[in-house]
């Protein structure tokens, strides 16, 4: 290699490093374009681009990244990038879930195009990451692009930083990304196919963009709740009024700021004194608060309406939530003061300055919104056909299922849906029957709203786009092809005239009233069960047991239950539902009873999972007609009891999220902390020597012994261990000499 060639490759490595370190969307695009021109590479050549780039950028940093990407690309499902070589995919939206889907499709060898109407990544809000998402992002080289990624016990990242990482990975893998380009609608193939053999296309703004002539086999909606794609009816989950406030403050990365401890989640039911003190001192009344430290100081809290009215944040009280929180009814200055006061108190006034970060509108980055209702699409995919051209249409991210933000479900379930969608596209490219494709996709989709960090496969190294590697209780055929045949054959699914028609897929809609009626029908005839609402009627636990008994009488001896034993009844129902149906509990039996009234939103979400599981199942007789079945069930329960007693103790993990690392008791999602791969109760997180309560920002961990320490005693123990080791070595030396 000549001197000129050496200079060229050295320059390429420098430009590549500039691309890796770019901190904005525009900066990344600029560096990427300079790199491709310098190396004379065609970024539109998706089949060969990555291999050619890898051969020409050979710095040790680049090689470390190529090793990670090559390891991911070696999954057998990708067939070395040949699974979808003739498949052209359009993804609407360049958010984390859209980009994550694009990356998977690129690994499959598809031609992937992403359109994003903005050219900046400006969302400061911070996402909580489940353990598998951290592992997944590390496998894509996240640490190479962002050195601070999930260092130590950190399990969160700002949306814009996550977007930037995925954006760069997608570009390197040959994904075409167009910014400042807005999707308008899908364009049908023309009727005259003899003279114009044109397939499915899309209309964009600006209308003269070259992409308007491009034909697609697959279109995926990833543009959030607004969802630009027709044909997807949404179902709504509505609970009691819940008003959230998010606030981002400038992080100057000073020593004083670094010392302030994060708040991974404080809820009123677990720390009532904190919230009472907050209310007494400031007049602010919250239900929970979270504080994460990232590129900003990020706070998110749920505020009580009366508190917002008394503090002048909300000007007038209205029943209608949309009117209540409209811009005209919110005093912006008072909202800023409210958020700042809450943040100040929560951090014990340790942050030296609370200056608001600026959002993409040029305003202080504070938002107040209603998450009383959440939406989910009724179906994950559909197929459209026109003049012998078929189009696979799918949704991912918030377009598919809106996240319940206190649980940090958005990013994790979004990534799972991205993998599931890639699996579907692979089947589509290989010519699998459209009915079978839709049936399998809807079967897998039914699992998505139920996923938690605890009920997905724990071996993250084995994760691929194959759903069987991620879902332990997968039944990929629970929806049969005949159940989706009406959707795919119905004339309303296909556009049969030149006039565009709204696609209607189903009449099913989970609204509280419909869910209530369904529950009443299932529990009709059960003693001491009278369901009149979705809250207090469930407190005794009998109603939950009745629902289970209606469909699975062998699992519950209903006649033996006592209405007074509410804690035991609820816990029994929670345990059975998780063990038999994979439905995770929302709380414990004890907390269900001790709370004044079960939370409606939680109950709607929980009960809707039973509805999803059992809807369409014929009703079973209850009463005298079922006496023979009941006797059979009792005998079976008795035999199961004997069998269980001869085997082993009932596992403590049933009905809970995990086992506390310290006290070995169950620890539920809303009350837990995690560090070093272990879960535990907040109150159990103590130094093994002095029993001082530890904080996530200040603990130390001895991996060899498996013990947690405060910093003082960790240093002392290490010193003693060194002295003991030296004395042992002296003794051994004396012994052998």
N, C-alpha and C positions, 0 to 999 in steps of 0.2 A: 504494500500500500504506500503510495507516494505521499510527499509532504502535504500536497494540496488536499488529498483525501483525508489525511489525519486532521487537518484544520477543519475540514467540512464536518467530520464526525464529532470533533470537540465542540464545534459551534452547535451542532444538533443536540448534544448533551446539555449544553448551557440553555438552549431554548426550551428543551424539554423540562428542565428544572424550573424555568420561569413559568411554564404551563402548570406544573405541579403546585407551585407556590402561589399562583394567581388567586386573589381573594374575592373576585367579583365574576359575575356571568360574562360581562363584556370583556374583561381582562383575560378570561379563560379562552374565549372565542378568538381573540386577537392573537394570543400566544399559539393556539392550536393552528390557526391559519398560517402564521409565519413558519411554524415547524413543518407543515405539510408542503409548503412552497419550497422551503430550503431543501427538503429531502426529495422533492419532485414526486410526491405521493398523491394519488387521487383518493380523497376521502369518500367519494361516491362508489368506489370499488369495494363494497362491503365484504365480499368473499375473500379478498386478499390483503385488505388494508392492514389489519392487525399484524399478520405475519411479516409483512414488509417493514412495518414500523419497528417491530421488535428486532429485526435483523440489523437495523440501522441506528438504533439508540441503545448503546451498550454500556452505559455507566453502571456502577455497582448499585446505585439507587434504582435505576430503571430495571436492572435484572432482578432485583428483589421483588419489584412489582410484577414483572412478567411471570416470575415463578408462582406467585399467588394466583394470578389470572389463569395461567396454564393448568394449575391444579384444579381450579373450578371447571375449566373447560373440558377436563378429562372425564367428567361424569358420563356414564354410558348412555344416558338418556339423550345427550346431545349428538351422539354418533359423529364426534369430531367435527361438529358444525355442519352436518349434512342432513339433519332431520327435517329441516324446513327450507331447503335451499331455493325453492321456487315460490315461496310464500311472501307476499308483500303486505306489510302491516302498517297501519296508521294509528298513532297514539295521540289522543287529544289531551294535552296538559303535561307540563314539564315539572310537576311536583314530585316528591319522593316516590310515591307509588307508581306514577306513570313512568318515571325513569328506571325504577327497579324492574318493572315489567319489560321495558325496552332492552335492558341488559340481558334478561333471560332469553328473550326472543333472538337477540344477537348471538348468544351462545348456541342457539339451535340452528343458526345459519340463515335466518330470515332476513329479508330486506326490511329494515325498520326505520320509520320516519316519525319524529316527534314534533308537534307544533305547539308553541307556547306564545300566548299573546303579549307577554311582557318580556323585557330584556334585563330585568334586575331580580335578584333574589333578596328580598327585603324583609321577610318574616322573621322577627326576632324570637317569637315564642318558642319555648323549649319542649321537646318531645321526650317522654319517658321511654326507655328502650327495654324490652324484655330480654332476658339472657340470650335467646336464640338470635335476635336481631343484632345484638352486639357481635356475636360469633359470625354471623353472616356478613356483616359489614367489614369485619377484620379480614375475612377470607377474600374480600374484593380489594384489599389494600387500603382501607380507610385511614390506617395509621400513617401511611406514606404521604397522604394528602393533608392530613390534619394530625399533627404530632400529639395533640392533647386528647385525641379520641379515647374516651372511656378509660382514662388513666386511673389506676387504683380502684376505688370503689364507685367511681362516677358511672352512672347508668342513664345519662341523658345527653341530648345534643340539640342545638338550635336548629330550627327547620331550614334556615338558609345555609347553614354549614353542611347539613345533611344533603340538601339539594346540590350544593357545589361538588361534594364528593362524588355523588352518583352521576352528575352531569359530565364530569371529567372521565369517569370510567366508561360511560356510554360512548363518548366521542372516541376514545381509544379503541373500542371494539367495533367501530365502523357504523355506529348509529348516526343517521342524519338528523340534526336538530335545527329547527328554524324558529327564531325568536321574532317578536313583533309581527306574528302571523296568527290571525284569529280564525278558527273553524266556524263556519256558518251552518252548513247542512250537508247531508249526504245527497249525491246526485245519482239518480237511477240510470241504468244503461238505456241508450236510445232504442226505440221500437224497431227501427230499420237496421237490423243486424246483418243483412246481406251486404250492404254497402259500408256500414260502420260497425265493425266488430269491436265495440267499446264496452268495457265492463263498468264496475262501480267506481265512481270518483267522488270528490268532495269540493264544495265551494268554500273559498277563503276570502278574507279581507286582508290586504288589498286583493281585488279580484283578478288582477293580471299576473299574479304570482305563478311561476312555472309549475309549481306543485299542483295547480288546478288541472293539469293534463295527466296527472299520474293516476294509474288504476290500482285499486287495493283489493285484496282477498279478505282481509281482516281489519276491522276498526274497533279500537278500544277506547272507551270513555274514561278519562282520569282527571276530569276538570272539576272535581269536588261536588258539593251538594247541588249546584246549579244544573249539572249534567245536560249537555247539549244534545245528546242522542235521543231520538224518539223511540217509543216502544217499550219503555220500562216504567211500569206502574209502581208507585212507592207505597209502603205500609208505614204507619206512624206508631211510635211508642210514646205515650204521653203520661207524665207523672205530675206530682205537685209542683208548684211554681219554684223554679230554681234559677237564680240570677248569678251569673259568673262575672268576675272582673279580672282582666289580665293587665299587667303593668310591666313595662321594661324600663329599667334605669341604666344609665351609662356605667359601664364597668371600666374604670381607669387602671385596673390591675395593680393597685398599690398593695403594699404589705398589709396595711390596715384592712383592706377589703378581703384579702386572702384569708385573714384570720376569722372572718365571720362564717359561722357554721350554716350549712344548708338545712332546709326543712323539707324532708322527703314526703311529709304529709301529716298534718295534725288535724284530727276531726274532733268535733265537740264531744262525742260520746267517749272519747279516750282521754281527753284532757280538758275537762270542764272548767278548771280553775283558770287556765290560760285565757279562755274566751270570756269568762266572767270578768277577769281583770282588764282585758281589752275593752270590754263594754263600759266598765266603771270609769276607766281613765280617759277614753276617747269618744265614747258613745257609739262606737262601731260594733255591730253585732254580726258575727260571721258563724258559718257552720263548719268551715274548714279552710285551710290555707296551705299552700306549697311554695317553697322558695328554692330555685335552682340558680346556680352561678355558672354562666357560660360567657359568651361574648357580651352579654348584658346581665344585669341582676333581674331575674325573671320571677315575678310573683303571680300566682293565680289563686283566687279565693271565691267562695260562694257567700254572697251577702244576703241578709234577710231584708225583705222589702220594707218593713217598718223602719228599720235602721236607715235605709237609703232615703226614705221620706223625711225622717226627723233631721237628717244631716243636710237636707236640701239638695241631694243629688237628683232624686226624682221630684219633679215639681208638683204634679198632681197625681192622685191615685185613680187608676182605671182598672176595670176587670179584664179588659182585653190586653193581653201581654204585648202585642205588637204596638198598640197605642201607648201603653205604659212606658216602653223603652224606646220610643221613637226619638229622633234627634231633638225635636221641638220640646219634648217633655223632660229632657235631661240637661241639668246645669253642668257644663263641661268643667268649669273651674272647681266646683264642689266635688266633682268626680275625681279630678286630679288630687285634690286635698285628701279625699277619702282613701284613695289608693296609697298615697305617700304616708299618711298616718298609720295605716295598717301595716305597711312594710316596715316602717320605723319601729313600731312596737314589737313586731314579730322577730326582728333581729336585735332586740334589746338596745336599740339606738346606737349600734356599733358601726354601721356604715357611715363613713365620714361625710358623704354627700349623696343626695337622692335627686339627681338631675335626670329628667326623663329622656330616654332615647327617642329618636325621631323615626316615624314610620314612612312608608313610601308615598304618603300624601303630604309629607312635610309637617305633620302634626305630632304632638307628644304621643308616644306609643302606649296608649291606654285604651282599652275597649271594654264595654259592658254588653253582655248578650244573654239571651235566654236559652237554656238547654233543657227546658221543661219537656220539649218533645224532640225525639230523634227519629230519623227516617232510615229505612233500609229498602233496597229494591226487592220486589217480589221474586224476580228471577235474575240470574247472573249473566245469562246469555240468550241470544235468539238468532235465528237464521232468516235472512231475507233473500228472496229470489225474484228476478225480473228478466224476462227474455233469455232464460237458460243460464243466467249468471247468478251464482250464489255469493252471499256475503255473510261472514260470521261477525256478529256484533257482541261485544262484551263490556262489562264494567269492572273497574277496580277502585280501590281507595274509598274515599268518602262518597263517591258516586254510587258505590255498591252498598256500603254500610257506614253510617255515621258513627264516629267513636263516642264512647262514654268517657269524657276526658279524665274524671277522677281515677279511672282504672288504667289509663295509659294504653288503651287498646288500638288507637288509630294506626300507628306505624306498624305494629306487630301484625294485626289482622290485614292491614294493607299489603304487607310483604307476602303473607300466606296466600292472599287472593291473587297476587302477581304470579306466584309459583303455580297455583291451580289453573290460572288462565293460560300460562305457557304450556302446561300439560295438555290443555284442551286444544290449543293451536297445533301442537304436535300431532294430536289425533286427527285433526282436521287436514293437516298437510299430508298425512299418510293415507287418506281416503276412507277413514272410518265412517260408518253410517251416521248421517246427521242426527237421526233420532237417538242413537246410542251416545253420541257426543253430548247432546243436550241433557239426556237422562243422567249421565255420569256427572256432568258439571253441576246440575241441580242437587244431586245427592251429596256431593262434596260441599256445596254452598250451605246446606243445612247445618253442617258442623261449624261453620265459621263464627256465627254469633255466640257459640257456646265455648269457644276456645279461651283458655287462660294459660298462664305460664306453667300451671301444674298439670293440665290434662293433655298437653302435647308431648311428643316423644322427647326424652331428655338427651338422647345421643345426637347432638347437633352435627357431629362430623358426618353422620349418615344422611343428612338432609339433602334431598334433590327435588326436582320438580315433580317427581312421583309422589302423589299424596300419601301412599302407604308408608313412606319413610318419615312422615310427620304426624299423622293422626293415628294413635293407637287403636281407637275404636271405629276405624273406617268401615263403612258399608257403602261402597261405591255404586251399589245397585238398589238402594232403598227407594229411589224414584225409577220407575220402570219406563221403558220407551213409549208404551201406550199412553202414559200419563202426560207426555209432552207432545203426543201426536196431534192433538187438537190445535196446539199452538203452532206447530210447524205446517199443518195442512190447512188451517183456517184461512179463509180469504182475507181476513183482516190483518193477518200476519204478512201477507204478500201485498204489494201495491199493484192492484189490478187495473188501475186507470191512470191517466196522466195527472189527474188532480191528486195532491198528496193527502193521505188519510192518516188520522191518528191511530196508531196500533194499540189494540186493547188485548191484553193477554189473560186477564183473570179478574174475578170479582172479589177475590179474597182480600180482606183488609183488617189487620189486627188493630182495632180500636178498643179502648177499655170497655165500652158497652158490649161489644161483640164478645170480647174475652170473658166478661162477667156472665153473659148469657150461656156461653159454652160451659163454664165452670158450674153454673147452676144445674144444667142438664146432666152433667157427669156425676154430680153428688146427690141427685134427687133420690130420696128413699133411704138415705143413711141417717141413722139415729144421732141426734144432737148436732147435726150439720145443717145450718141454715145460712146460705151465702147471700148477703144483701149488698156487699161492696167488695173492694179489692184490698182492704186493709184489716179492720177489726174482726171481720168474719173468719180470718185465718189464724188468729192468735192462739187458739187452743191446740192447733196442730191436727185436729180431726179432719178438717177439710182437705188438707194436703194428703193425709193418709187415705182419705176416701177417693181422691182422684187416682192415686196409685192403685188402690184396691179395685177400682172399677175396671181397669185394663189388665192389671196383673194381680189377681186375687191370691196367688200363691206366695206373694212377697210380704203381705201384711195380714195379720190376724186381727181384723178390724174390731170384732166383737169383744176382744180382750182389752181394748184401749179404754182408758179412764179419762174423761173430759178434764178432770182436775190435774192430771199429770201433763200439763201443757209443754213443759221443757222436754220431757222424754218423747212426747208425741212428735214435736217439731224436729228434734234431732234424729228420730227414727226415719222420718220422711226425707230429711236432708241426706242422711247416709245412704238410704236405698236409692234415691234419685241419682246420686253421684256414682254409686257402685254399679247399678244396673243400666242406667241410661246415659251416663256421662254428663249429667247436668250438675255443675258446681254449685254449692250453696252460696247464698248471699250473706249469710250470717250464721250464728250458732243458735241452737234451741234456746239456750239461756238468754241470749241477747234479744231474741225474737219476743220473749215474754217480758223481759225487763223494760224494753222500750215501750213508751206509752201506747203507741200505735205503729204497726209495721209501715215502713215507708212505701208509698203507693208506687213510685217509679220502680223501686227494686222489685216489688211484688209483680208488677206488670211484666217486667223483663224476665223474671223467674218463671211465672206461670205461662208466659207465651212460649217457652221452650217445651212445656208439656203439650201445649196446643199444637205446635209444629210437629211433635213426635207422634201424637195420637189422633190428630184430626183425620176424619174419614174412617176411623175404626168403628165397627158396629158396636152399639151399646150392649152391655152384658146385663142380664137380669139381676135384680137385687130384691131380697126378701125371701118369701117362701119358695118361689120358683128356683132360687139359687141355693137352697139349703144343702143339696147333694154336693154341689161344687164347693161350698164352704167347708163341708166336712172333709172333702178330699184335700182342700188347701191346708186345713189344720193338720191333717196327717203328714202332709209333705213338709210343713213348717217344723213339726216335731222331729221328723227324720233329719231335716237339715240342721236342727239344733244339736241333735246327738252327734251327727257327723262333724259339726264345727268344734264341739267340745273335745272330740278325740284327736283333732288335728292341732291347731295352733290358736293362739290368742287373736281375736279379731284385730286386723291392722288399724293402727291409730290414724293412719292417713285418710281413712274413709271419712268423708264429710268435711275435710279441712284442706287448706291449701298445701301446707307442708308441716313438718315436725320442727319445733323450735330446737335449734342447735344446743341450747343450754338446758332448758327444763324438760325437753323431750315431749312436750304437749303440743297439741295442734296450734298452728298460728294461721289466722285468716288474713286474706289479702289486705283488708283495710286497716289491720293493726300491726303489720309486720315491717321489719327492716331487712336489708340483705347486705352482706359484705363477705368477700372472699369465697363466694359461691354457697354461702349458708344463709338460711332464713331464721329469724328469731323475733320474739316479742321485744318491743322497745324497752320495757322495764327489765328484761333479762340481759341486755347488752351491757355487761359489767367487766371490769378488770378482774382477772382470776386471782390476783393477789390482795388488792385492797377493796374490791367490790364497789369501786366508784363507777357510777353510770358513765358509759362511754358515748362519744359522739362519732358520727361517720367521718368527720373531718380530722379527728384527733387520735383515733385508736392506732395500735400497732398489733401485728399478727405474727405469731411464730408458726410457720407452716410445718415444721418438723414435729412440734408438740401439739399443734392444733389449738393453741390457746390465744386468747385476746388479752391485751394488756393496755394500761395507760402508758404514756411515753416514759414516765419516771420509772415505773417498775420493770418495764421492758429493758431499759438500759441497765438497771441493777441486775436483773436475771441473766442478761448476756454476759455481764462482767463476772458473775459468780460461775457461770458455765465455763468461761474461759479459764478461770482459776482452777476449777475442778478438773478440767481437761488436762491442764499443765501438770497438776499433782498426779493424775492418773498416769501420764506419760513418764513422770519421774519414777513412780513405783514400778512400772513395767521395765524401765531401763535398769533399775537396781536388781529386779528379779532375774533378768537375763544376763546380768554381769556378776 
